[in-house]
Amino acid sequence: MKNEYHPPASRGTYAEAQNYNITIDRNELDRMKSQSSLDDYLLYAEIPPDRIDELKVVLSKQRLNSFFYFIFPSILNATQLVTMNISWGFAIDLMVHARRYYQHLLDEKLQIDYADLPDSSDLQNGSTKRVKDEDLSPLPQGGYAEAQNYNIALDNDEFDRLKAHWSLENYLLFAGIPEDHIQTLKAILLENNLHNFHYFLFPDIFNVKDLVKLGISWGFAMKLMFAPRRYYKHLLDEESQI
């Protein structure tokens, strides 16, 4: 996606997770609310199809019947969704996909609007520049910015393309979890629908303390939270060598 650079100060927050470079037009948003369904958003947000009805029941009790409600984390965020008995994995997915779903619906509308115009492909296929995956900006020390290395920026297009090659077990090994503890740790994570390493990228949403509350030791929790950006870069580097 174009213009997806996030300065280090915003990394690990909702600003990066949702991509605040996507600006919201309220008129468009109101139109989309009436034309898109919650089912469509849950599928887009990667909620397993066999869990959608169950999740819809929980959301409907709070009258959360549209992706619209997940766009504004200063009002409603993942932590609050968890208090509604939604698992952390599903709560994070609901929050981080909202602006991208808005952009997805907007892109679909533009494709329809441009369909009958001459050279419509030229209007849609502007040159794109891959966002650099690392810079050398100074980082705040002693916290997640330094521990994760927020100089490693994320690109959602690369993210989605590489996702099929990621596995939780490979990440646990990369993060330094001992092999004889991997199955036990996997069971805890999967029970909370934390099935991939990208859930550990945004400590403003989910962090070491939250992992400890799930029954994971402080040491393992810190390993899980400190390694995700390096693993993302590792996957990109591996691909570039093929």
Backbone torsions as a table, in degrees:
resi	resn	phi	psi	omega
1	MET	NA	140.2	-178.0
2	LYS	-68.6	156.0	173.4
3	ASN	54.2	45.2	-176.5
4	GLU	-105.1	18.4	178.2
5	TYR	-72.9	133.3	177.4
6	HIS	-121.3	123.6	177.3
7	PRO	-61.9	151.2	-176.2
8	PRO	-52.4	-33.7	-177.6
9	ALA	-62.6	-23.7	-177.9
10	SER	-98.1	-4.1	-175.3
11	ARG	-75.1	146.6	-176.8
12	GLY	82.2	5.6	-178.3
13	THR	-115.3	177.2	174.8
14	TYR	-59.8	-30.3	-179.6
15	ALA	-57.0	-41.6	178.0
16	GLU	-82.5	-42.3	-176.0
17	ALA	-60.0	-43.5	-179.7
18	GLN	-87.5	-18.7	-172.5
19	ASN	69.3	82.3	-179.9
20	TYR	-69.6	-4.8	171.1
21	ASN	-67.3	-16.9	173.7
22	ILE	-84.5	108.5	-180.0
23	THR	-88.5	147.1	-174.4
24	ILE	-100.9	128.2	170.5
25	ASP	-98.3	115.7	-172.9
26	ARG	-63.7	-32.3	177.4
27	ASN	-64.3	-44.1	177.1
28	GLU	-64.0	-41.3	-178.2
29	LEU	-62.9	-42.6	178.4
30	ASP	-63.2	-38.6	177.4
31	ARG	-63.5	-43.9	-178.3
32	MET	-64.8	-36.2	-179.2
33	LYS	-57.0	-36.0	-177.5
34	SER	-85.8	-16.1	-174.2
35	GLN	-109.1	-9.3	179.1
36	SER	-114.8	151.9	-178.0
37	SER	-106.5	156.8	175.7
38	LEU	-61.9	-38.5	178.3
39	ASP	-56.7	-44.6	-179.6
40	ASP	-62.5	-41.2	179.7
41	TYR	-66.8	-41.5	-179.5
42	LEU	-62.4	-37.6	175.8
43	LEU	-66.1	-44.4	178.8
44	TYR	-61.4	-36.6	-179.4
45	ALA	-79.3	7.9	174.1
46	GLU	69.0	27.1	170.5
47	ILE	-73.5	128.8	-179.9
48	PRO	-55.9	134.9	-177.9
49	PRO	-52.6	-35.0	-177.7
50	ASP	-78.4	-0.7	177.3
51	ARG	-111.7	-2.8	-173.8
52	ILE	-65.2	-47.3	-178.1
53	ASP	-61.0	-41.1	178.4
54	GLU	-61.1	-43.6	-179.2
55	LEU	-70.3	-36.9	178.5
56	LYS	-61.7	-36.2	178.2
57	VAL	-60.8	-44.8	-179.8
58	VAL	-64.7	-46.6	-178.9
59	LEU	-64.5	-39.0	-177.1
60	SER	-65.2	-30.0	177.9
61	LYS	-62.8	-27.4	178.6
62	GLN	-102.3	7.8	179.3
63	ARG	62.9	32.9	177.6
64	LEU	-97.2	81.8	-169.7
65	ASN	-110.3	18.1	179.8
66	SER	-153.2	155.3	176.1
67	PHE	-63.4	-21.5	-179.6
68	PHE	-48.1	-40.3	-173.3
69	TYR	-70.5	-17.6	-175.5
70	PHE	-96.1	2.8	-177.7
71	ILE	-81.6	-19.1	-169.9
72	PHE	-119.1	81.6	-174.1
73	PRO	-68.6	-13.4	174.2
74	SER	-71.5	-16.7	-179.9
75	ILE	-104.1	-48.9	178.0
76	LEU	-131.8	127.1	-178.0
77	ASN	-132.4	179.8	-175.0
78	ALA	-61.8	-39.5	-179.8
79	THR	-59.4	-41.2	179.3
80	GLN	-69.6	-35.0	176.5
81	LEU	-62.8	-37.2	-179.9
82	VAL	-63.5	-33.7	178.1
83	THR	-67.1	-12.8	176.5
84	MET	-90.6	10.4	-177.8
85	ASN	71.7	32.2	169.7
86	ILE	-98.1	135.1	-178.4
87	SER	-64.1	156.3	179.8
88	TRP	-58.1	-44.6	-178.1
89	GLY	-58.5	-46.9	-179.7
90	PHE	-67.6	-39.5	179.8
91	ALA	-62.0	-42.3	178.8
92	ILE	-65.0	-45.0	178.8
93	ASP	-59.2	-42.3	179.5
94	LEU	-60.5	-38.7	-175.7
95	MET	-79.9	-41.1	-169.9
96	VAL	-80.3	-18.2	-177.5
97	HIS	-92.2	-6.0	-166.9
98	ALA	-63.5	-50.2	-179.1
99	ARG	-68.9	-35.2	178.0
100	ARG	-66.1	-33.5	176.3
101	TYR	-68.1	-39.6	174.3
102	TYR	-57.0	-47.9	179.8
103	GLN	-63.8	-38.5	177.7
104	HIS	-59.8	-46.8	178.8
105	LEU	-65.7	-37.5	178.5
106	LEU	-65.7	-42.0	178.0
107	ASP	-62.8	-40.7	177.2
108	GLU	-60.9	-41.5	179.0
109	LYS	-64.0	-42.4	-179.9
110	LEU	-63.7	-38.4	178.5
111	GLN	-63.0	-37.9	177.2
112	ILE	-68.9	-43.8	-178.4
113	ASP	-63.3	-35.2	-176.6
114	TYR	-89.5	-5.8	-170.7
115	ALA	-56.6	-35.9	-175.6
116	ASP	-97.8	5.5	-179.8
117	LEU	-89.4	146.7	175.5
118	PRO	-66.1	144.7	178.4
119	ASP	54.9	37.8	-178.2
120	SER	-61.6	-30.3	-179.7
121	SER	-64.3	-31.4	178.7
122	ASP	-67.7	-29.3	179.5
123	LEU	-73.1	-28.5	-173.1
124	GLN	-99.7	-24.0	-170.5
125	ASN	-106.6	50.8	176.7
126	GLY	-64.1	157.4	-178.1
127	SER	-65.1	138.6	178.1
128	THR	-114.9	147.1	179.3
129	LYS	-117.8	124.4	179.8
130	ARG	-63.7	129.4	179.2
131	VAL	-65.5	134.5	178.4
132	LYS	-60.3	142.7	-174.7
133	ASP	-94.0	-1.0	177.5
134	GLU	-157.9	140.8	172.9
135	ASP	-133.9	-177.8	-173.2
136	LEU	-117.6	27.1	179.3
137	SER	-64.8	144.0	176.6
138	PRO	-60.0	142.0	-178.6
139	LEU	-114.0	145.0	170.0
140	PRO	-60.0	139.0	-175.6
141	GLN	-99.1	152.7	173.8
142	GLY	86.9	7.7	-178.7
143	GLY	-137.6	-161.6	-177.4
144	TYR	-63.7	-33.1	-179.5
145	ALA	-57.5	-44.4	179.6
146	GLU	-77.7	-41.1	-176.5
147	ALA	-64.9	-42.1	-179.3
148	GLN	-87.6	-20.1	-171.7
149	ASN	67.5	80.4	-179.4
150	TYR	-68.9	-5.4	171.9
151	ASN	-67.2	-15.3	173.5
152	ILE	-85.8	106.7	-178.7
153	ALA	-87.8	158.3	-179.2
154	LEU	-107.0	146.1	173.7
155	ASP	-122.9	116.5	-174.4
156	ASN	-63.2	-32.1	178.2
157	ASP	-65.6	-44.7	176.3
158	GLU	-62.5	-42.4	179.6
159	PHE	-53.2	-53.5	-176.3
160	ASP	-66.6	-37.0	-178.1
161	ARG	-68.4	-37.3	-177.0
162	LEU	-84.2	-13.9	-170.1
163	LYS	-54.9	-35.4	-177.4
164	ALA	-63.9	-19.8	-176.4
165	HIS	-95.1	-2.1	-176.3
166	TRP	-91.2	145.2	172.1
167	SER	-137.7	146.4	180.0
168	LEU	-60.9	-41.2	-177.4
169	GLU	-63.4	-41.5	177.9
170	ASN	-62.1	-38.4	178.8
171	TYR	-66.6	-41.9	179.9
172	LEU	-60.5	-40.1	176.8
173	LEU	-64.9	-45.0	179.6
174	PHE	-61.1	-37.5	-177.9
175	ALA	-75.3	-6.3	177.0
176	GLY	91.7	19.5	175.6
177	ILE	-75.5	127.9	179.5
178	PRO	-59.2	141.6	-175.6
179	GLU	-57.2	-35.2	-177.1
180	ASP	-76.5	-1.7	176.2
181	HIS	-111.6	-4.5	-172.3
182	ILE	-64.8	-45.1	-176.2
183	GLN	-64.8	-39.8	178.2
184	THR	-64.4	-43.7	-179.7
185	LEU	-67.7	-40.1	177.1
186	LYS	-58.8	-41.3	-178.6
187	ALA	-61.1	-41.8	179.0
188	ILE	-65.7	-44.8	-177.7
189	LEU	-65.5	-45.0	-178.2
190	LEU	-67.1	-32.1	177.0
191	GLU	-60.7	-25.9	179.4
192	ASN	-105.8	18.4	177.6
193	ASN	58.2	29.9	174.5
194	LEU	-98.0	79.8	-167.4
195	HIS	-100.9	5.4	-179.4
196	ASN	-153.8	162.2	-172.8
197	PHE	-72.2	-17.2	-175.5
198	HIS	-66.3	-17.3	177.1
199	TYR	-68.6	-16.1	-177.7
200	PHE	-96.6	4.1	-175.4
201	LEU	-79.6	-18.8	-169.0
202	PHE	-125.3	80.7	-174.8
203	PRO	-66.6	-12.2	172.4
204	ASP	-68.9	-22.5	-179.9
205	ILE	-99.0	-43.6	-173.0
206	PHE	-147.2	126.7	-171.3
207	ASN	-140.7	-171.0	-175.8
208	VAL	-56.5	-44.0	-178.7
209	LYS	-61.0	-36.7	178.5
210	ASP	-67.4	-38.5	177.2
211	LEU	-65.2	-39.8	179.4
212	VAL	-62.0	-37.1	178.9
213	LYS	-65.0	-20.9	177.6
214	LEU	-83.1	-1.8	-179.6
215	GLY	96.6	14.6	177.9
216	ILE	-93.6	138.3	-178.6
217	SER	-64.6	156.5	179.6
218	TRP	-58.7	-41.4	-177.9
219	GLY	-62.0	-49.2	179.4
220	PHE	-65.8	-38.4	179.4
221	ALA	-61.2	-40.6	178.8
222	MET	-67.0	-38.7	176.2
223	LYS	-60.2	-44.5	-178.7
224	LEU	-62.6	-39.9	-175.4
225	MET	-82.0	-22.6	-174.1
226	PHE	-88.8	-17.1	-170.1
227	ALA	-101.5	-10.7	-167.2
228	PRO	-64.4	-37.9	-179.4
229	ARG	-71.0	-36.6	176.0
230	ARG	-64.8	-36.4	178.4
231	TYR	-67.8	-40.5	175.4
232	TYR	-57.8	-48.1	179.1
233	LYS	-65.3	-36.9	177.2
234	HIS	-58.9	-43.4	179.1
235	LEU	-65.1	-41.2	177.8
236	LEU	-64.3	-42.3	179.8
237	ASP	-64.4	-41.3	177.9
238	GLU	-60.4	-43.1	-178.8
239	GLU	-64.7	-38.5	-177.9
240	SER	-67.7	-19.8	-179.8
241	GLN	-87.8	-10.5	-179.0
242	ILE	-77.2	NA	NA
